[in-house]
Amino acid sequence: MLNDVVFEVEVNTELNKQYLTDNSLSILSHLRETLQNGEITMTIRIAEDNVIKKPLTSREIFDEMVQQNPSLQKLSDEFGLELN
């Protein structure tokens, strides 16, 4: 419960989120009637540890490495190295 009238559902996949979203009207209708509270609302979110992360490109990996060790940029520049 986020507050007195809002509750949050955490799901593992986008498919689960879509299913709940598609059925939210009937779910909320049932809850509102059963609990006799017409203000109840639901939020749905995907668990953060289950969010699909896109793979990093070679450039993104290199940029992260340069942030940790700026000498890598100097080395790359001196030798004229390029990422594919």
N, C-alpha and C positions, 0 to 999 in steps of 0.2 A: 504494500500500500504506500503510495506516494503522499497521499493525504486522505481526508475523510471520504472523498468521492472518486479518487483516481487510483487505479492500480496498474501495475506494470507486469507484463508477461515477458520473460526472457526466453528466447528460442535459440536453437543451435544453427539453423540454416535459413537461407532466404526463402526456401520452399515452405518451411514451417511458418514463417512470418506471413507469406502470401496467403496460406491456408487460413490462418487466424484473421487476417484482414478481410478476406472474402466472406468469412462467417461471423464477423464481428457484430453485425446487426442482430442476428439471432441470439448470439451469446449475451450481448448487452440487454436485449429485450427480456430474456429469461432472468438474468440477474436483477434487473430493475424491478421486475414483477415479483420475484421470489423475496427479495430483500426490501421491497416497498420503498425504493429510493430511485426516483427518476433521474437523478443527477450523476449516477455512476458512469464513469468513462474508463476506457482501457487504452493503454499505450503498449506498443509491442516493439521490442528491440532485439537485435541479434547479439548474443554473448560476444564480448570483445575478443576472447581467445579463439573464437570460431570464425571471425571475419577473414575472408580469403584475402591474402596479401599478394599483390602482383609481384612477380620476380623482378629484381633490380636489373637494369641494363648494365653493360660494362662501364658506361660513363658514370652512372649513379654509384656503382661500387667504387670506382676510382675517386669520385668526388668525396665520398665518405672517408676513404683512406687519406686523402689530402687534408681533410679537416683534422684527422688525428695526427698526421705528420706532414706539415707543409713542405718539407724537403722533397717529397715525392713529385710535387709540381715542378720544382726547379730541376730535378733530375730528368723528368719527362721533357721539359723545354730544352735543356742542354743537349739531349741526344735526339731531339726531333721525333719523339715517340708519339704515335697516334693510336687511339682506340678504334677498333672496328665495331 
